[in-house]
């Protein structure tokens, strides 16, 4: 039986109200037995339900935030949906809940936000495991590859913007949405519990016009975050400030056609080299959405990494 989820609300920059989902109980606050999770654009912390099951079963307390404009968190009235603001949300959660020194897991822009949170204040996290975090890397970091605007490698933002603009936003019910998602890629490849949690634990809200349910993360919000990512040109140079142990995980480097490169996967080895203590982990049979496709396998990888970090800390004290 899944343990009860506690909802906590934290105030972030721009008067953003951030919801944090807490699961697992630890007597006292032990940062070494605590994991903070940050999701990708368009999703919410609830998609990590299967991973959190694994973490809680292993004796960890988990905190999964919903970024501003996502899931159960409110949309901001002032301010913008910049990636720096997502970093602000992570920092606000760490400070408000006293999570300094915990472990962290982030997916896509969530991984970016956690790494930048650590870069801002080294020591914030005991470790960071990031699955294909997105950064605008320097051309010199990808020798021999065409990184010019409009090249196949650099077309990911325009593709994601187009996908978000075309995505169906309203359904008669969550049950109808779940049935639709199960019928086609990419969500048909998700773990069933992760998909159910996305739909039923924060992916939708009641439609204001009474038409059923509509996406909690509006397409305009999702698009603005994709477009803001292209402006984060200074973040890559800050990665060398990240001092904690880091895993950068990646899926396949090519799209289903076998030839088109996937930017988030191609840059993963570069990110792993740029941080001070980085390790690359690969899931070659999965996509950028690996944490939702194979959450238990990813969770096991995270737990193995955390165990290694703990062992190294013990040895260093001898």
N, C-alpha and C positions, 0 to 999 in steps of 0.2 A: 504494500500500500504506500502511495506517495505521501510524504510528510506534508503538513500544512504550509502554505505560503503566506508569509507576512508581507504587507505592503507598507512601505515607508515613503514619505514625501520629503524631498530636500529642495531647498531654494538655491538656484544657480544664478549665474550672471544674466543680465537683461531681464530680471524678474521671471526667469524660466522656472517652472515647477516640475521637478524631476521625480518620477516614481521609481522606486527601487524595490525589487522583489527579493525577499530574504527567505532562504530555506536552510535547514540544518541548525542545530543548536550546539554551541560550544560553551562549556562552563568558563565564564570570563572571556575576555577577548584575546585569543591567541592568533596573531597575524600569520604565523606559520601554518595554521590550519584553516585559513580563510582564503577564498577566491572571489575576486571581483570580475564580472563578465560584462563585456561591451559588444553590442550587436552591430550588424552592417546596416547600411542605408536602406530605409523602407521597411525594416522589420521591427522587432522589439525584444526585450529581454526574455520573454516567455518562450521564444524558439529554442532556448538552451535547456528546456525541461529535461530531455533525456541525459544531457551532459551533467546537469545538476543532480539528477538521480544518482549517477555514478559517483560524483564528488561527495554527496551526502552519505552514500553507502560506505565510502572510504573514510568517513569521519571528518569531513570538511564542512564548514559553514559557507554558504554561497550568497552573494549579492549580485543580482543582475539588474542593471539600470535600463530604463527606457529613455533614450535621448529625447531632447526637446522636439516636439512635433511628431513623436512616434508613440505607438501603443497607448498606454494610460497617462503619459505625460502631456502637459498642455502645450499648445502652440504659443510662440512668443508674440507679443503685441509689438514690442520694440526690439531692435537688434536684428541681426541677420542669421541665417543658417550657415555660418561659416564653419570650417573644420576647427578653427581655433575655439569657436564656441562649444563644439563637441568636447574638446579638451577641457574647457571650463567646466562642463557638466561632470566629467570624470573627477576632476580635482575637487569640485564641490561635494561629491558623494564621499570621497576619501576623507575629506576634512570633517564633514558633518557627522559621519558615522564612526570616525576614529579608526580608519582602516589602514593607516600608515604601516608599511612593512608587510602587507599582505601579498599574495600571489595574484596575477591578473591574466585573464584570457580575453583576447579581442579578435573580432572578425572584420576584415576589410577596413572601412573607415573607423570601426571600433578599435582595431589594432593600432591604427595611426594615432587615434586620440590617446590611447594608453601609453604608447611610446613617447609621445610629445609631453604627456603629463610627467613621465619619468625624466625626460630631458629638462623640463622646467625646474624640477626639484629632484635631483638624483637621490635615491634612497626611498622614494615614495613607495616603490614596490620591491618585494623580495625577488620576484622574477616576473617576466612577461612572456607569454606564449601568444604569438600573433599569427593568425592564419591569413596569408596574403594581404598584409596591410598595404594600403595605397599611398604612394609618395610620387611626386614628380622628381625623377632622378635626373642628374646632369647627363648630357650627351656623352661625356667622357666615361661615364660609368657603364655604358652599353656600347663598347667599341664594335664596329662592324654591323651595327643595326641602324636601320632608318628610323630616326625619331623625329622626323620633320612632321609638321602639322598635316593631318590628312593621310599619313602613311598607315598601313594596316595595323602596325603595332600601337599607334597613337589614336586609333579610332574608337577606343572603348567608351569614352565619355559620350560621344555623339550617339553611339549605339544604345547606351543605357538611357540617355535622355529620350530617344525615340521610343524605346520599349516602355518607359514610364508614362509617356504621353498617350500611348495606345492602350495601356492596361485598363481593363474593365474595373470600375471603382465601386459599382453598386450591385448588390444581389438581393434577392427576395429574403434570404436568410443566411445565417452562417453555414447551415447544412448545405444549401445550394452552392455556396462559395467553395466549401470543402470538396464537394463532388466535382466541381469544375476543375479545381486545382489538381485533383487526383488523376484527371483524364489526359493531361498533357504536360510536356516538359516546360520549364525545368523542375516544377514542383512535384511532378509525378515520381521523380527520382529521390525525393526526400524520404527520410525515416517517417513512418506513420505518426509516431508520437510528436515529433517535431512539427509536422504539418498541422496536426490537430491543435497543438498549442498555439501555433501562429494564428490560426483562424479564430479559435475560441477563447484565447487568453489575452487578447489585446489587439488583434489585427483589424478588428472592425468595431464600429460604433453605430448606434442607431442613426439612420438617415434623417436629417432635419426636415426633409420634405415628406417623410412618412413612406418612402419607397422601399423600406426594408433595412438593410445595413450597408454602410459605406466604409471604405478604407479609413482607418484611423490616421495613417500617414498620407496626407493628401498628395496627389501627383505633383502639385506645384512645389511642395516641400521637398519631396524626393529629388525632383529635377534641380532645384536650387542648390541642394547639397552636392549633387554630381558636378554641377557647373562651378561651384565654389572650390571643389577639389583641384581644378586646373589652375587656380590662383595661389595655391599653397606652395609656391616655388622656393621658399626659404626653409621649409621644414626638413628637407633631406640633409642639409648641411648641419642640422642640430642633432642628428642621430648619434654622432660620436660622443655626445654628452650622456647617453644612456649607459649607466654603469652596472646595472644588475644583469644577471644571466638572462639571455633571451633565446627563444626558439622562434624562427621564422618558418612557418609551414606553408607548403604550396601543393596545389593539385597539378593536373596536366598543363603543359605549356602551350597546347594547341587546341583550337576549337574542333568541333565534330568533323569538319572537313579535312582535318589532319595537316593542314598547312598554315592556316591563319593563326598568328601568335596571340596569346592571351597576355595582355600587359601585366596584370597583377601577379601572374605566375612567373613571367620572364624576369621581373625585377626582384623577385624574392631572394635569389642568391646575392644580389647586390646589397639588399637591406641587411642580410645576415652578416655580410663582410663589414658593413659600415658601422654597426654597433660594436662596442668594445668586446663583448663576450657572447657573440652570436653563434648559433648552430642552425643549420638548415635541415628540415625534416620534410620528406616528400610523400605524398599520397597520389601516385601517378594515375590511378584509375578513377580519380574523382575530379570534380570541377571546382571552381571558385566557391561553390556552395557546399563544400565538403563537411563543414560542421553540422549542417542539417541533413546531409545525405548519409553520413556514417558517424553520427554523434558519439556512439559508444567507443568506436575505434579512436576517434580524436580524443575523447576523454581519457582513455587508457594512456595515450601518448602524453597528454598533459600531466597525468598523475605520475608517470615514470619520470618525466622531467622534474617535477616538483620533488620527488623522492631523491633524485640525484643532487638537486640543489641543497636539500637538507643534509645529505651525507657530506657534501663538500664543506658546508658550514661547520659540521661537527669536527671534521678532520682539521680544519683551519684553527680550531680552538685548542687542539692538542699541543 
